[in-house]
Amino acid sequence: MTPGPDDDDTDSPAVDRDDHAADESDGAVAANRPAASDPPAFRAVRDHVREEIVRFARALRREGVGVPANASTTAARAIVVVGFDDEATVRAALRACLVTDAESIPTFDRLFPEFWRRLTAGLDTDGPAPRGDDGPEGALAPLGDAGAGEAGAGAEPESDAGQPGDGDDGDDPDPTSVAKASLGSVIADSGVDVDTERVEGGWYSPTGSPTRMDAIAGVADGGPSIAAAFDDLTDGLATVRGRRWRPGDERADVRRSLRASVATGGTVVSLPRREREPSDVRAVWLVDVSRSVLDTVDRAFLLATLRRARATWRDCRVVFFDETAREVSDAFDEPSAAAAVDALARAETAWGGGTRIGASLSTFLAASPAAFDRRTVAFVVSDGLDRGDVADLERTMARLSRRTAGIVWLNPLASVPGYEPTARGMERALPFVTGLFAFGGPADLAEVGRQIRRHGLGGRIGYEYDPRRGVTDTRSESA
Amino acid sequence: MTERRPTAFADVTDERLRGLFDDQSYVAEDELVTTVLLALRLGKPLLVEGEPGAGKTELAKVLAAGFDTDLVRLQCYEGLTAESALYEWNYTRQLLAVQSGDDDASVFTEEYLLDRPLLRALRHDGDTPPVLLIDEVDRADEEFEALLLEVLSDFQVSVPELGTVRAETPPVVIVTSNRTRALSDALKRRCLYLHVEPPSFEKERSILARKVPELDAAVATELCAMTDRLREEPLRNPPGAAETIDWARAVATLRDDDAGSLSLAEIRETLGCLLKEVEDIERVDESLLEALAEAAAEARAEAAR
């Protein structure tokens, strides 16, 4: 890194530092000319730098980066301090000011080259860069032809009809890449080949023939019971208050206060508090009953799981969805599994068909807003093979994740050892999912329970931590 | 917008900061140097996020040692209260003073005030302001985060009975977080942000060369390659640089100048320095051990070339 131009002007007072640095950078990039003799050009450069910073911050916000309100000011100051001789230095400085979480760093890195090009182009003797018709609200429009490739915007000629609300046409990035970028780096990979995605995305075809796949060894034989798995789950997920007390915030603990006051001569100086210990679970099971799921999942196991959930937890609702969603909680109160199936038949619940996860769940969310609150855990049983609009799915999952304590996704396909969530719907839903697990039999449920009890909903949980999956061979593949 | 106060570090230069990191054997990348320089010169707190063991806490220690000033450390934990972070009244003395009833003087004066880390950092008297390390702020409750806001933006604390305590020159503030929960926007807005990645293979090698000089360079290369390979596994606790240093020290102690390759048995026996979770250790089976040894051999051949 080369030292910034500020290194020899450290004594300049704070008031005119802005001007000073802008002048120097002007000198650094264009011809060396004193500010006083040429005020209009100097002002133009200063205004240009300011405007580009504001534009950059807005472009980041449009891509879903949480840029703080005062960040542009900080960024401007930072540029004054480091100067702009060196791209890497400016990149580091602006990243420190504009980005507030690690997920946003890839988006920042993607947009920065465009900002840098605009910035340096505008510092040229010709004054600010030509700006076309994008106002300050616009995205970072590429400068001429040179920008088109690197910016990743407008590179794909695909038109996006049916994408309402896009203010200015032409210079908007492809909506898919926007959505991906705003999802952060969890799974989004801008380099995904379109063809690969289509193949991996796997539209389920009703006419296709089912293929048997080997599940992880040890699932079928013996294994733990569903009851034990549910005990673990209840411990890990408990959000609803029980009867026992523990130290906390809810109300003053008179007994402990009095006991503590003995040490201070009978004067109560500290007031310990206590709260009810959460011991029960509030959950909603959202079960995909499309044909693709029913072909892969063990139906008896699924029904047993749902009946157990309904019986064990204090507040548990069961919703079936394929192209629409309907609540079937009552059917699982029947005394036996056969009776439950009869009840489902009486309720005219259709089994099999296509899936529109996003649309059907958003209908349910709209119809029963009270089903979810911050203490509810949402379980989704689905293979993530979605025939509907994935943007819809993404919106619904985002809403669901905001309104619940967490989303646990149980995927029957994930029982296969080499499983990766590449299906289109699954990939889009993944950032909002607290944990993605296999759902092939009681052992899988026991694994969910074990991980959640040990690490909680906030911890690192998911199929990838399943000890039964074995060593990943990323290195050996590449070697 | 609050007024900007002069910081004691307005004249710190890039070279000086690099020299300081060098002296303290802290391997710093360009991005880190630039961001720390900005934090010092703008007088803004620096929020450092990253995996455990990436050198977040070390950064504050190195700065304190490098500027030859005090390190005031506040370790956050769930249930951390204002009393243990800011200040507390010495109740026992106050009670005694009231009960003795000698005079009617107030018991809410400096005399009865107990400084806690935040207040201590603000009231520090010395030429160079201290380095205030607020460690693992994500462990503390959200209420505590709100309490930090006044300290971080204005470098002052309001004590109702006394008035406002304000720092003459703001301390250097390093806030670290392990990202176990999202921090509030208000807190982030007041800080510069730095995300430290787990060290790369080359960086880790130069860290070992400085921190564990007694270890043979070829062996150190092997260790770094194996740690690097291990991080590709989905581990609960991926090893950080601190664990690699521990491991290197352990290996250096056990081997006494032996520059030969590590055997599988040696790797397995010392792996406890690197992995701190029983599930992670169970994950290391024969095939993974072989993969590790292979990575080590590759790196050694690469380095010898």
Chai-1 contact restraints between the chains, C-beta under 6 A:
chainA,res_idxA,chainB,res_idxB,connection_type,confidence,min_distance_angstrom,max_distance_angstrom,comment,restraint_id
A,M1,B,D30,contact,1.0,0.0,6.0,A-B,restraint_1
A,P3,B,D14,contact,1.0,0.0,6.0,A-B,restraint_2
A,D7,B,T13,contact,1.0,0.0,6.0,A-B,restraint_3
A,T10,B,D11,contact,1.0,0.0,6.0,A-B,restraint_4
A,P68,B,R189,contact,1.0,0.0,6.0,A-B,restraint_5
A,N70,B,R189,contact,1.0,0.0,6.0,A-B,restraint_6
A,R77,B,L42,contact,1.0,0.0,6.0,A-B,restraint_7
A,A78,B,L38,contact,1.0,0.0,6.0,A-B,restraint_8
A,V81,B,L38,contact,1.0,0.0,6.0,A-B,restraint_9
A,V81,B,R41,contact,1.0,0.0,6.0,A-B,restraint_10
A,A88,B,D30,contact,1.0,0.0,6.0,A-B,restraint_11
A,T89,B,T34,contact,1.0,0.0,6.0,A-B,restraint_12
A,A92,B,E31,contact,1.0,0.0,6.0,A-B,restraint_13
A,A92,B,T34,contact,1.0,0.0,6.0,A-B,restraint_14
A,A92,B,T35,contact,1.0,0.0,6.0,A-B,restraint_15
A,A93,B,T34,contact,1.0,0.0,6.0,A-B,restraint_16
A,A93,B,L38,contact,1.0,0.0,6.0,A-B,restraint_17
A,A96,B,T35,contact,1.0,0.0,6.0,A-B,restraint_18
A,A96,B,L38,contact,1.0,0.0,6.0,A-B,restraint_19
A,A96,B,L192,contact,1.0,0.0,6.0,A-B,restraint_20
A,A96,B,Y193,contact,1.0,0.0,6.0,A-B,restraint_21
A,A96,B,L194,contact,1.0,0.0,6.0,A-B,restraint_22
A,V99,B,Y193,contact,1.0,0.0,6.0,A-B,restraint_23
A,T100,B,K188,contact,1.0,0.0,6.0,A-B,restraint_24
A,T100,B,Y193,contact,1.0,0.0,6.0,A-B,restraint_25
A,A102,B,H195,contact,1.0,0.0,6.0,A-B,restraint_26
A,V269,B,Y91,contact,1.0,0.0,6.0,A-B,restraint_27
A,R460,B,R236,contact,1.0,0.0,6.0,A-B,restraint_28
A,E464,B,P234,contact,1.0,0.0,6.0,A-B,restraint_29
A,Y465,B,P234,contact,1.0,0.0,6.0,A-B,restraint_30
A,V471,B,S287,contact,1.0,0.0,6.0,A-B,restraint_31
A,V471,B,L288,contact,1.0,0.0,6.0,A-B,restraint_32
A,T472,B,E233,contact,1.0,0.0,6.0,A-B,restraint_33
A,T474,B,E232,contact,1.0,0.0,6.0,A-B,restraint_34
